[in-house]
Amino acid sequence: MDGAPLTELDGTPIVRRPRRPMGIGRTAVLAMCAVAITGDLALRLLFLLPLWSDFASNGALPMTLTGMVAGAVTFLVPAAFVLRSPDAWQVRRMLLVGALLGAGAELARSAGAAVSGLNLLQISSGADSTWRSFLPAADAVSHLGSLGGVVGTLLFAAGLARLRKRSAARSSRGVVAVALVGVGLLGFWGLRPLVSPPAGVQMADWAWTVPTVLEAAGILAALYRAWVILTSWWAGEAPRRAWTWAAAATSVGLATLAIGSLVTLGVIGLDPRFSFTVLGVVGIGGGLLFVAAVADGLGASPARE
């Protein structure tokens, strides 16, 4: 009979395994994730090589290395999402595209940084740099990557918002709103040193303004995602454990943003290099918590929740 479920001879229903997007298997997903992480770290090392001794002498090397690892964690999110929801391209496309844009943003920023590193390597060797002419394009790629990261964060947050089935109590939403406004104000306050170039730095206004505007947009996007995740967790959305992991990761991210802004402005009287190294390690932990949330079913397709 047309439309009747398929069963085994003993009557057990046959459950069709959902297809992976574009027919990509589990091994291929893991391989692409490993290649992307390796490529990203290689590009970051190209930027770091000509500056390694300088960073090591002034104590900035640990901070830089933790930042590299934190960026690499970004690639684990789309991999975990596809592994958890093989049919994500069919039923969770907004979330998948958002996760992929986040990974692409990291790769684009690393590529732009690599061009700068190659330029410095040639200059330090005493040769005329052939990479200098590529610097404007590298900056454009970095800016586009940052913009893609903002869009990816918004898409992922909007995709999660569409899946919500419950609404948090008004008092809970009020607590979250107050906390996010406070963190947002601290985040924007921390951008104050970036509003204008330092004295003696000669560069076009747009070249200094665009990254600052993108940083501000990234903060706003992160705050919207935090609103969706924290209010959904407070409302008791399922799967409960996945939303708990996501809420913990979000809280870590908000804390590092607020503390990082205070360190930047000198309000916290600690060595900035040490402080940002510690914040980087904490940020890596927060990123892994978010990966755990996705792997545990955050935003998963109905068959995999």
Phi and psi restraints in degrees (value plus and minus 20) as a CYANA .aco file:
   2 ASP   PHI     -82.4   -42.4
   2 ASP   PSI     115.8   155.8
   3 GLY   PHI      67.7   107.7
   3 GLY   PSI     -29.4    10.6
   4 ALA   PHI     -93.0   -53.0
   4 ALA   PSI     123.9   163.9
   5 PRO   PHI     -87.2   -47.2
   5 PRO   PSI     124.0   164.0
   6 LEU   PHI     -96.7   -56.7
   6 LEU   PSI     119.4   159.4
   7 THR   PHI    -153.5  -113.5
   7 THR   PSI     139.1   179.1
   8 GLU   PHI     -94.4   -54.4
   8 GLU   PSI     157.3   197.3
   9 LEU   PHI     -82.2   -42.2
   9 LEU   PSI     -49.1    -9.1
  10 ASP   PHI    -108.9   -68.9
  10 ASP   PSI     -13.8    26.2
  11 GLY   PHI      73.1   113.1
  11 GLY   PSI     -22.6    17.4
  12 THR   PHI     -89.3   -49.3
  12 THR   PSI     106.9   146.9
  13 PRO   PHI     -82.5   -42.5
  13 PRO   PSI     121.7   161.7
  14 ILE   PHI    -110.8   -70.8
  14 ILE   PSI      97.3   137.3
  15 VAL   PHI    -116.9   -76.9
  15 VAL   PSI      98.5   138.5
  16 ARG   PHI     -97.5   -57.5
  16 ARG   PSI     110.2   150.2
  17 ARG   PHI     -91.2   -51.2
  17 ARG   PSI     112.2   152.2
  18 PRO   PHI     -83.8   -43.8
  18 PRO   PSI     123.1   163.1
  19 ARG   PHI     -94.7   -54.7
  19 ARG   PSI     126.5   166.5
  20 ARG   PHI    -102.8   -62.8
  20 ARG   PSI     132.7   172.7
  21 PRO   PHI     -77.3   -37.3
  21 PRO   PSI     109.7   149.7
  22 MET   PHI      38.3    78.3
  22 MET   PSI       4.3    44.3
  23 GLY   PHI      51.5    91.5
  23 GLY   PSI       1.0    41.0
  24 ILE   PHI     -99.9   -59.9
  24 ILE   PSI     107.1   147.1
  25 GLY   PHI    -106.6   -66.6
  25 GLY   PSI     153.2   193.2
  26 ARG   PHI     -80.8   -40.8
  26 ARG   PSI     -63.9   -23.9
  27 THR   PHI     -83.3   -43.3
  27 THR   PSI     -60.3   -20.3
  28 ALA   PHI     -85.8   -45.8
  28 ALA   PSI     -57.9   -17.9
  29 VAL   PHI     -82.6   -42.6
  29 VAL   PSI     -66.5   -26.5
  30 LEU   PHI     -84.5   -44.5
  30 LEU   PSI     -58.6   -18.6
  31 ALA   PHI     -85.8   -45.8
  31 ALA   PSI     -63.7   -23.7
  32 MET   PHI     -85.1   -45.1
  32 MET   PSI     -56.9   -16.9
  33 CYS   PHI     -84.0   -44.0
  33 CYS   PSI     -63.6   -23.6
  34 ALA   PHI     -84.6   -44.6
  34 ALA   PSI     -61.2   -21.2
  35 VAL   PHI     -84.7   -44.7
  35 VAL   PSI     -62.3   -22.3
  36 ALA   PHI     -83.4   -43.4
  36 ALA   PSI     -62.8   -22.8
  37 ILE   PHI     -85.4   -45.4
  37 ILE   PSI     -63.3   -23.3
  38 THR   PHI     -81.9   -41.9
  38 THR   PSI     -64.7   -24.7
  39 GLY   PHI     -83.5   -43.5
  39 GLY   PSI     -60.5   -20.5
  40 ASP   PHI     -84.3   -44.3
  40 ASP   PSI     -65.0   -25.0
  41 LEU   PHI     -84.8   -44.8
  41 LEU   PSI     -57.0   -17.0
  42 ALA   PHI     -84.5   -44.5
  42 ALA   PSI     -61.4   -21.4
  43 LEU   PHI     -85.4   -45.4
  43 LEU   PSI     -60.3   -20.3
  44 ARG   PHI     -85.4   -45.4
  44 ARG   PSI     -57.2   -17.2
  45 LEU   PHI     -86.4   -46.4
  45 LEU   PSI     -54.4   -14.4
  46 LEU   PHI     -80.7   -40.7
  46 LEU   PSI     -56.1   -16.1
  47 PHE   PHI     -91.7   -51.7
  47 PHE   PSI     -56.5   -16.5
  48 LEU   PHI    -100.7   -60.7
  48 LEU   PSI     -49.5    -9.5
  49 LEU   PHI     -74.1   -34.1
  49 LEU   PSI     -69.8   -29.8
  50 PRO   PHI     -90.0   -50.0
  50 PRO   PSI     -33.5     6.5
  51 LEU   PHI    -129.9   -89.9
  51 LEU   PSI     -17.0    23.0
  52 TRP   PHI     -76.9   -36.9
  52 TRP   PSI     -70.1   -30.1
  53 SER   PHI     -85.7   -45.7
  53 SER   PSI     -58.1   -18.1
  54 ASP   PHI     -85.3   -45.3
  54 ASP   PSI     -65.0   -25.0
  55 PHE   PHI     -84.9   -44.9
  55 PHE   PSI     -57.7   -17.7
  56 ALA   PHI     -86.9   -46.9
  56 ALA   PSI     -58.3   -18.3
  57 SER   PHI     -91.7   -51.7
  57 SER   PSI     -53.3   -13.3
  58 ASN   PHI    -118.2   -78.2
  58 ASN   PSI     -11.2    28.8
  59 GLY   PHI      59.8    99.8
  59 GLY   PSI      -7.3    32.7
  60 ALA   PHI    -112.9   -72.9
  60 ALA   PSI     -24.2    15.8
  61 LEU   PHI     -85.3   -45.3
  61 LEU   PSI     -66.7   -26.7
  62 PRO   PHI     -78.7   -38.7
  62 PRO   PSI     -59.9   -19.9
  63 MET   PHI     -81.2   -41.2
  63 MET   PSI     -62.0   -22.0
  64 THR   PHI     -87.6   -47.6
  64 THR   PSI     -61.4   -21.4
  65 LEU   PHI     -86.6   -46.6
  65 LEU   PSI     -58.9   -18.9
  66 THR   PHI     -85.9   -45.9
  66 THR   PSI     -54.8   -14.8
  67 GLY   PHI     -84.2   -44.2
  67 GLY   PSI     -56.8   -16.8
  68 MET   PHI     -83.5   -43.5
  68 MET   PSI     -64.5   -24.5
  69 VAL   PHI     -86.5   -46.5
  69 VAL   PSI     -60.6   -20.6
  70 ALA   PHI     -80.6   -40.6
  70 ALA   PSI     -58.8   -18.8
  71 GLY   PHI     -86.0   -46.0
  71 GLY   PSI     -57.2   -17.2
  72 ALA   PHI     -86.5   -46.5
  72 ALA   PSI     -49.0    -9.0
  73 VAL   PHI     -81.8   -41.8
  73 VAL   PSI     -46.7    -6.7
  74 THR   PHI     -76.4   -36.4
  74 THR   PSI     -52.8   -12.8
  75 PHE   PHI     -92.9   -52.9
  75 PHE   PSI     -36.9     3.1
  76 LEU   PHI     -93.7   -53.7
  76 LEU   PSI     -43.8    -3.8
  77 VAL   PHI     -85.2   -45.2
  77 VAL   PSI     -75.6   -35.6
  78 PRO   PHI     -83.7   -43.7
  78 PRO   PSI     -53.0   -13.0
  79 ALA   PHI     -83.7   -43.7
  79 ALA   PSI     -66.9   -26.9
  80 ALA   PHI     -83.7   -43.7
  80 ALA   PSI     -55.4   -15.4
  81 PHE   PHI     -88.0   -48.0
  81 PHE   PSI     -64.1   -24.1
  82 VAL   PHI     -88.2   -48.2
  82 VAL   PSI     -58.1   -18.1
  83 LEU   PHI     -85.8   -45.8
  83 LEU   PSI     -55.8   -15.8
  84 ARG   PHI     -96.9   -56.9
  84 ARG   PSI     -57.9   -17.9
  85 SER   PHI    -144.5  -104.5
  85 SER   PSI      64.7   104.7
  86 PRO   PHI     -79.9   -39.9
  86 PRO   PSI     -45.1    -5.1
  87 ASP   PHI    -117.8   -77.8
  87 ASP   PSI       5.5    45.5
  88 ALA   PHI     -78.1   -38.1
  88 ALA   PSI     -56.3   -16.3
  89 TRP   PHI     -85.1   -45.1
  89 TRP   PSI     -47.6    -7.6
  90 GLN   PHI    -105.8   -65.8
  90 GLN   PSI     -59.6   -19.6
  91 VAL   PHI    -139.1   -99.1
  91 VAL   PSI     -32.1     7.9
  92 ARG   PHI    -155.7  -115.7
  92 ARG   PSI      25.0    65.0
  93 ARG   PHI     -84.0   -44.0
  93 ARG   PSI     -59.7   -19.7
  94 MET   PHI     -81.4   -41.4
  94 MET   PSI     -62.6   -22.6
  95 LEU   PHI     -86.5   -46.5
  95 LEU   PSI     -61.8   -21.8
  96 LEU   PHI     -85.7   -45.7
  96 LEU   PSI     -64.3   -24.3
  97 VAL   PHI     -83.5   -43.5
  97 VAL   PSI     -59.9   -19.9
  98 GLY   PHI     -81.3   -41.3
  98 GLY   PSI     -63.4   -23.4
  99 ALA   PHI     -85.9   -45.9
  99 ALA   PSI     -59.7   -19.7
 100 LEU   PHI     -87.5   -47.5
 100 LEU   PSI     -57.5   -17.5
 101 LEU   PHI     -84.7   -44.7
 101 LEU   PSI     -57.5   -17.5
 102 GLY   PHI     -82.0   -42.0
 102 GLY   PSI     -62.7   -22.7
 103 ALA   PHI     -87.7   -47.7
 103 ALA   PSI     -60.3   -20.3
 104 GLY   PHI     -84.0   -44.0
 104 GLY   PSI     -54.1   -14.1
 105 ALA   PHI     -83.0   -43.0
 105 ALA   PSI     -62.9   -22.9
 106 GLU   PHI     -82.6   -42.6
 106 GLU   PSI     -62.4   -22.4
 107 LEU   PHI     -86.0   -46.0
 107 LEU   PSI     -59.1   -19.1
 108 ALA   PHI     -86.2   -46.2
 108 ALA   PSI     -62.5   -22.5
 109 ARG   PHI     -84.6   -44.6
 109 ARG   PSI     -57.6   -17.6
 110 SER   PHI     -86.5   -46.5
 110 SER   PSI     -59.1   -19.1
 111 ALA   PHI     -84.1   -44.1
 111 ALA   PSI     -62.4   -22.4
 112 GLY   PHI     -82.8   -42.8
 112 GLY   PSI     -60.2   -20.2
 113 ALA   PHI     -86.7   -46.7
 113 ALA   PSI     -55.1   -15.1
 114 ALA   PHI     -83.7   -43.7
 114 ALA   PSI     -59.2   -19.2
 115 VAL   PHI     -82.3   -42.3
 115 VAL   PSI     -61.6   -21.6
 116 SER   PHI     -82.0   -42.0
 116 SER   PSI     -60.1   -20.1
 117 GLY   PHI     -85.5   -45.5
 117 GLY   PSI     -61.5   -21.5
 118 LEU   PHI     -84.6   -44.6
 118 LEU   PSI     -55.9   -15.9
 119 ASN   PHI     -83.6   -43.6
 119 ASN   PSI     -63.9   -23.9
 120 LEU   PHI     -86.8   -46.8
 120 LEU   PSI     -56.1   -16.1
 121 LEU   PHI     -82.1   -42.1
 121 LEU   PSI     -62.9   -22.9
 122 GLN   PHI     -88.5   -48.5
 122 GLN   PSI     -59.3   -19.3
 123 ILE   PHI     -85.3   -45.3
 123 ILE   PSI     -62.1   -22.1
 124 SER   PHI     -88.2   -48.2
 124 SER   PSI     -43.7    -3.7
 125 SER   PHI    -102.2   -62.2
 125 SER   PSI     -24.8    15.2
 126 GLY   PHI      68.0   108.0
 126 GLY   PSI     -18.2    21.8
 127 ALA   PHI    -113.4   -73.4
 127 ALA   PSI     138.7   178.7
 128 ASP   PHI     -89.5   -49.5
 128 ASP   PSI     109.5   149.5
 129 SER   PHI     -96.3   -56.3
 129 SER   PSI     106.2   146.2
 130 THR   PHI    -110.1   -70.1
 130 THR   PSI     -26.5    13.5
 131 TRP   PHI    -111.8   -71.8
 131 TRP   PSI     -29.5    10.5
 132 ARG   PHI     -79.8   -39.8
 132 ARG   PSI     -58.6   -18.6
 133 SER   PHI     -89.1   -49.1
 133 SER   PSI     -37.2     2.8
 134 PHE   PHI    -110.3   -70.3
 134 PHE   PSI     -26.0    14.0
 135 LEU   PHI     -81.6   -41.6
 135 LEU   PSI     -63.6   -23.6
 136 PRO   PHI     -79.3   -39.3
 136 PRO   PSI     -61.6   -21.6
 137 ALA   PHI     -85.1   -45.1
 137 ALA   PSI     -57.3   -17.3
 138 ALA   PHI     -84.7   -44.7
 138 ALA   PSI     -61.0   -21.0
 139 ASP   PHI     -82.8   -42.8
 139 ASP   PSI     -60.5   -20.5
 140 ALA   PHI     -83.6   -43.6
 140 ALA   PSI     -61.1   -21.1
 141 VAL   PHI     -83.5   -43.5
 141 VAL   PSI     -61.7   -21.7
 142 SER   PHI     -82.1   -42.1
 142 SER   PSI     -63.8   -23.8
 143 HIS   PHI     -85.2   -45.2
 143 HIS   PSI     -61.7   -21.7
 144 LEU   PHI     -84.2   -44.2
 144 LEU   PSI     -57.4   -17.4
 145 GLY   PHI     -82.6   -42.6
 145 GLY   PSI     -63.1   -23.1
 146 SER   PHI     -83.1   -43.1
 146 SER   PSI     -61.1   -21.1
 147 LEU   PHI     -83.4   -43.4
 147 LEU   PSI     -61.6   -21.6
 148 GLY   PHI     -82.2   -42.2
 148 GLY   PSI     -56.1   -16.1
 149 GLY   PHI     -84.2   -44.2
 149 GLY   PSI     -59.5   -19.5
 150 VAL   PHI     -82.8   -42.8
 150 VAL   PSI     -67.8   -27.8
 151 VAL   PHI     -82.3   -42.3
 151 VAL   PSI     -61.1   -21.1
 152 GLY   PHI     -82.0   -42.0
 152 GLY   PSI     -62.3   -22.3
 153 THR   PHI     -81.9   -41.9
 153 THR   PSI     -63.2   -23.2
 154 LEU   PHI     -85.3   -45.3
 154 LEU   PSI     -61.9   -21.9
 155 LEU   PHI     -83.6   -43.6
 155 LEU   PSI     -63.2   -23.2
 156 PHE   PHI     -83.6   -43.6
 156 PHE   PSI     -62.8   -22.8
 157 ALA   PHI     -85.0   -45.0
 157 ALA   PSI     -62.8   -22.8
 158 ALA   PHI     -85.5   -45.5
 158 ALA   PSI     -57.0   -17.0
 159 GLY   PHI     -83.6   -43.6
 159 GLY   PSI     -60.3   -20.3
 160 LEU   PHI     -86.4   -46.4
 160 LEU   PSI     -59.4   -19.4
 161 ALA   PHI     -82.2   -42.2
 161 ALA   PSI     -54.9   -14.9
 162 ARG   PHI     -89.3   -49.3
 162 ARG   PSI     -41.1    -1.1
 163 LEU   PHI    -108.9   -68.9
 163 LEU   PSI     -28.5    11.5
 164 ARG   PHI     -86.6   -46.6
 164 ARG   PSI     119.4   159.4
 165 LYS   PHI    -138.1   -98.1
 165 LYS   PSI     -27.1    12.9
 166 ARG   PHI    -150.0  -110.0
 166 ARG   PSI     141.5   181.5
 167 SER   PHI    -142.9  -102.9
 167 SER   PSI     113.6   153.6
 168 ALA   PHI     -90.5   -50.5
 168 ALA   PSI     135.7   175.7
 169 ALA   PHI     -83.4   -43.4
 169 ALA   PSI     134.4   174.4
 170 ARG   PHI     -79.2   -39.2
 170 ARG   PSI     -59.0   -19.0
 171 SER   PHI     -84.6   -44.6
 171 SER   PSI     -58.7   -18.7
 172 SER   PHI     -86.1   -46.1
 172 SER   PSI     -63.3   -23.3
 173 ARG   PHI     -82.8   -42.8
 173 ARG   PSI     -54.7   -14.7
 174 GLY   PHI     -85.8   -45.8
 174 GLY   PSI     -62.1   -22.1
 175 VAL   PHI     -82.3   -42.3
 175 VAL   PSI     -65.3   -25.3
 176 VAL   PHI     -83.6   -43.6
 176 VAL   PSI     -62.1   -22.1
 177 ALA   PHI     -82.4   -42.4
 177 ALA   PSI     -64.3   -24.3
 178 VAL   PHI     -82.7   -42.7
 178 VAL   PSI     -63.3   -23.3
 179 ALA   PHI     -83.0   -43.0
 179 ALA   PSI     -62.7   -22.7
 180 LEU   PHI     -89.6   -49.6
 180 LEU   PSI     -56.7   -16.7
 181 VAL   PHI     -82.9   -42.9
 181 VAL   PSI     -63.0   -23.0
 182 GLY   PHI     -82.6   -42.6
 182 GLY   PSI     -66.0   -26.0
 183 VAL   PHI     -85.6   -45.6
 183 VAL   PSI     -59.4   -19.4
 184 GLY   PHI     -82.5   -42.5
 184 GLY   PSI     -62.1   -22.1
 185 LEU   PHI     -83.8   -43.8
 185 LEU   PSI     -60.1   -20.1
 186 LEU   PHI     -85.2   -45.2
 186 LEU   PSI     -59.9   -19.9
 187 GLY   PHI     -82.8   -42.8
 187 GLY   PSI     -64.4   -24.4
 188 PHE   PHI     -89.2   -49.2
 188 PHE   PSI     -54.4   -14.4
 189 TRP   PHI     -83.2   -43.2
 189 TRP   PSI     -56.6   -16.6
 190 GLY   PHI     -87.8   -47.8
 190 GLY   PSI     -37.4     2.6
 191 LEU   PHI    -104.1   -64.1
 191 LEU   PSI     -24.2    15.8
 192 ARG   PHI     -77.6   -37.6
 192 ARG   PSI     -60.4   -20.4
 193 PRO   PHI     -84.7   -44.7
 193 PRO   PSI     -35.7     4.3
 194 LEU   PHI    -115.3   -75.3
 194 LEU   PSI     -18.8    21.2
 195 VAL   PHI     -85.9   -45.9
 195 VAL   PSI     -57.5   -17.5
 196 SER   PHI    -157.1  -117.1
 196 SER   PSI     131.8   171.8
 197 PRO   PHI     -83.9   -43.9
 197 PRO   PSI     131.3   171.3
 198 PRO   PHI     -82.7   -42.7
 198 PRO   PSI     140.0   180.0
 199 ALA   PHI     -80.6   -40.6
 199 ALA   PSI     113.5   153.5
 200 GLY   PHI      72.6   112.6
 200 GLY   PSI     -28.9    11.1
 201 VAL   PHI    -109.9   -69.9
 201 VAL   PSI     101.7   141.7
 202 GLN   PHI    -123.3   -83.3
 202 GLN   PSI      94.1   134.1
 203 MET   PHI    -182.2  -142.2
 203 MET   PSI     138.3   178.3
 204 ALA   PHI     -83.6   -43.6
 204 ALA   PSI     128.8   168.8
 205 ASP   PHI     -79.5   -39.5
 205 ASP   PSI     -62.9   -22.9
 206 TRP   PHI     -85.1   -45.1
 206 TRP   PSI     -53.0   -13.0
 207 ALA   PHI     -86.1   -46.1
 207 ALA   PSI     -44.9    -4.9
 208 TRP   PHI    -114.0   -74.0
 208 TRP   PSI     -52.6   -12.6
 209 THR   PHI     -97.0   -57.0
 209 THR   PSI     -61.0   -21.0
 210 VAL   PHI     -77.4   -37.4
 210 VAL   PSI     -69.6   -29.6
 211 PRO   PHI     -79.7   -39.7
 211 PRO   PSI     -56.9   -16.9
 212 THR   PHI     -86.1   -46.1
 212 THR   PSI     -62.1   -22.1
 213 VAL   PHI     -83.3   -43.3
 213 VAL   PSI     -60.5   -20.5
 214 LEU   PHI     -86.8   -46.8
 214 LEU   PSI     -56.5   -16.5
 215 GLU   PHI     -82.5   -42.5
 215 GLU   PSI     -63.5   -23.5
 216 ALA   PHI     -83.6   -43.6
 216 ALA   PSI     -61.4   -21.4
 217 ALA   PHI     -84.3   -44.3
 217 ALA   PSI     -57.1   -17.1
 218 GLY   PHI     -83.6   -43.6
 218 GLY   PSI     -57.9   -17.9
 219 ILE   PHI     -84.1   -44.1
 219 ILE   PSI     -64.5   -24.5
 220 LEU   PHI     -82.4   -42.4
 220 LEU   PSI     -62.9   -22.9
 221 ALA   PHI     -83.5   -43.5
 221 ALA   PSI     -61.8   -21.8
 222 ALA   PHI     -84.3   -44.3
 222 ALA   PSI     -56.7   -16.7
 223 LEU   PHI     -86.8   -46.8
 223 LEU   PSI     -58.3   -18.3
 224 TYR   PHI     -85.4   -45.4
 224 TYR   PSI     -64.0   -24.0
 225 ARG   PHI     -81.9   -41.9
 225 ARG   PSI     -60.2   -20.2
 226 ALA   PHI     -82.2   -42.2
 226 ALA   PSI     -59.5   -19.5
 227 TRP   PHI     -80.2   -40.2
 227 TRP   PSI     -67.3   -27.3
 228 VAL   PHI     -82.4   -42.4
 228 VAL   PSI     -66.8   -26.8
 229 ILE   PHI     -89.4   -49.4
 229 ILE   PSI     -66.7   -26.7
 230 LEU   PHI     -89.3   -49.3
 230 LEU   PSI     -61.4   -21.4
 231 THR   PHI     -88.6   -48.6
 231 THR   PSI     -54.2   -14.2
 232 SER   PHI     -87.7   -47.7
 232 SER   PSI     -61.1   -21.1
 233 TRP   PHI     -83.0   -43.0
 233 TRP   PSI     -62.6   -22.6
 234 TRP   PHI     -85.7   -45.7
 234 TRP   PSI     -49.5    -9.5
 235 ALA   PHI     -99.0   -59.0
 235 ALA   PSI     -29.2    10.8
 236 GLY   PHI      64.2   104.2
 236 GLY   PSI      13.6    53.6
 237 GLU   PHI     -83.4   -43.4
 237 GLU   PSI     132.0   172.0
 238 ALA   PHI    -126.2   -86.2
 238 ALA   PSI     130.6   170.6
 239 PRO   PHI     -93.5   -53.5
 239 PRO   PSI     110.2   150.2
 240 ARG   PHI     -80.2   -40.2
 240 ARG   PSI     -64.8   -24.8
 241 ARG   PHI     -85.1   -45.1
 241 ARG   PSI     -59.1   -19.1
 242 ALA   PHI     -84.1   -44.1
 242 ALA   PSI     -62.7   -22.7
 243 TRP   PHI     -87.8   -47.8
 243 TRP   PSI     -50.4   -10.4
 244 THR   PHI     -87.1   -47.1
 244 THR   PSI     -64.1   -24.1
 245 TRP   PHI     -78.3   -38.3
 245 TRP   PSI     -64.6   -24.6
 246 ALA   PHI     -84.7   -44.7
 246 ALA   PSI     -60.7   -20.7
 247 ALA   PHI     -85.1   -45.1
 247 ALA   PSI     -58.9   -18.9
 248 ALA   PHI     -84.8   -44.8
 248 ALA   PSI     -64.3   -24.3
 249 ALA   PHI     -82.3   -42.3
 249 ALA   PSI     -60.0   -20.0
 250 THR   PHI     -84.7   -44.7
 250 THR   PSI     -62.0   -22.0
 251 SER   PHI     -83.0   -43.0
 251 SER   PSI     -59.8   -19.8
 252 VAL   PHI     -82.8   -42.8
 252 VAL   PSI     -63.5   -23.5
 253 GLY   PHI     -82.6   -42.6
 253 GLY   PSI     -62.1   -22.1
 254 LEU   PHI     -85.5   -45.5
 254 LEU   PSI     -59.8   -19.8
 255 ALA   PHI     -85.0   -45.0
 255 ALA   PSI     -63.0   -23.0
 256 THR   PHI     -86.8   -46.8
 256 THR   PSI     -55.4   -15.4
 257 LEU   PHI     -83.0   -43.0
 257 LEU   PSI     -67.9   -27.9
 258 ALA   PHI     -85.4   -45.4
 258 ALA   PSI     -67.1   -27.1
 259 ILE   PHI     -86.7   -46.7
 259 ILE   PSI     -59.7   -19.7
 260 GLY   PHI     -80.3   -40.3
 260 GLY   PSI     -58.8   -18.8
 261 SER   PHI     -85.4   -45.4
 261 SER   PSI     -60.7   -20.7
 262 LEU   PHI     -86.6   -46.6
 262 LEU   PSI     -56.9   -16.9
 263 VAL   PHI     -86.8   -46.8
 263 VAL   PSI     -62.7   -22.7
 264 THR   PHI     -78.8   -38.8
 264 THR   PSI     -59.8   -19.8
 265 LEU   PHI    -104.1   -64.1
 265 LEU   PSI     -23.3    16.7
 266 GLY   PHI      59.6    99.6
 266 GLY   PSI      -8.7    31.3
 267 VAL   PHI     -89.0   -49.0
 267 VAL   PSI     -58.3   -18.3
 268 ILE   PHI    -113.9   -73.9
 268 ILE   PSI      96.7   136.7
 269 GLY   PHI    -101.9   -61.9
 269 GLY   PSI      35.7    75.7
 270 LEU   PHI    -135.9   -95.9
 270 LEU   PSI     141.0   181.0
 271 ASP   PHI     -80.7   -40.7
 271 ASP   PSI      98.8   138.8
 272 PRO   PHI     -78.0   -38.0
 272 PRO   PSI     -56.8   -16.8
 273 ARG   PHI     -85.3   -45.3
 273 ARG   PSI     -63.8   -23.8
 274 PHE   PHI     -86.5   -46.5
 274 PHE   PSI     -62.5   -22.5
 275 SER   PHI     -82.0   -42.0
 275 SER   PSI     -65.6   -25.6
 276 PHE   PHI     -92.5   -52.5
 276 PHE   PSI     -45.2    -5.2
 277 THR   PHI     -86.2   -46.2
 277 THR   PSI     -66.5   -26.5
 278 VAL   PHI     -83.2   -43.2
 278 VAL   PSI     -64.3   -24.3
 279 LEU   PHI     -82.8   -42.8
 279 LEU   PSI     -54.3   -14.3
 280 GLY   PHI     -84.6   -44.6
 280 GLY   PSI     -62.9   -22.9
 281 VAL   PHI     -83.7   -43.7
 281 VAL   PSI     -62.3   -22.3
 282 VAL   PHI     -83.9   -43.9
 282 VAL   PSI     -59.2   -19.2
 283 GLY   PHI     -83.4   -43.4
 283 GLY   PSI     -56.6   -16.6
 284 ILE   PHI     -82.0   -42.0
 284 ILE   PSI     -63.2   -23.2
 285 GLY   PHI     -80.6   -40.6
 285 GLY   PSI     -61.3   -21.3
 286 GLY   PHI     -84.3   -44.3
 286 GLY   PSI     -59.8   -19.8
 287 GLY   PHI     -83.1   -43.1
 287 GLY   PSI     -60.8   -20.8
 288 LEU   PHI     -87.5   -47.5
 288 LEU   PSI     -53.1   -13.1
 289 LEU   PHI     -82.9   -42.9
 289 LEU   PSI     -59.9   -19.9
 290 PHE   PHI     -88.3   -48.3
 290 PHE   PSI     -58.8   -18.8
 291 VAL   PHI     -80.5   -40.5
 291 VAL   PSI     -61.4   -21.4
 292 ALA   PHI     -82.3   -42.3
 292 ALA   PSI     -57.9   -17.9
 293 ALA   PHI     -83.1   -43.1
 293 ALA   PSI     -64.6   -24.6
 294 VAL   PHI     -85.6   -45.6
 294 VAL   PSI     -63.5   -23.5
 295 ALA   PHI     -85.3   -45.3
 295 ALA   PSI     -45.1    -5.1
 296 ASP   PHI    -109.2   -69.2
 296 ASP   PSI     -20.8    19.2
 297 GLY   PHI     100.3   140.3
 297 GLY   PSI     -12.8    27.2
 298 LEU   PHI     -83.6   -43.6
 298 LEU   PSI      96.7   136.7
 299 GLY   PHI      53.6    93.6
 299 GLY   PSI      -8.1    31.9
 300 ALA   PHI     -87.7   -47.7
 300 ALA   PSI     137.6   177.6
 301 SER   PHI     -85.7   -45.7
 301 SER   PSI     136.4   176.4
 302 PRO   PHI     -74.0   -34.0
 302 PRO   PSI     -53.7   -13.7
 303 ALA   PHI     -92.6   -52.6
 303 ALA   PSI     -35.2     4.8
 304 ARG   PHI    -138.1   -98.1
 304 ARG   PSI     -16.2    23.8
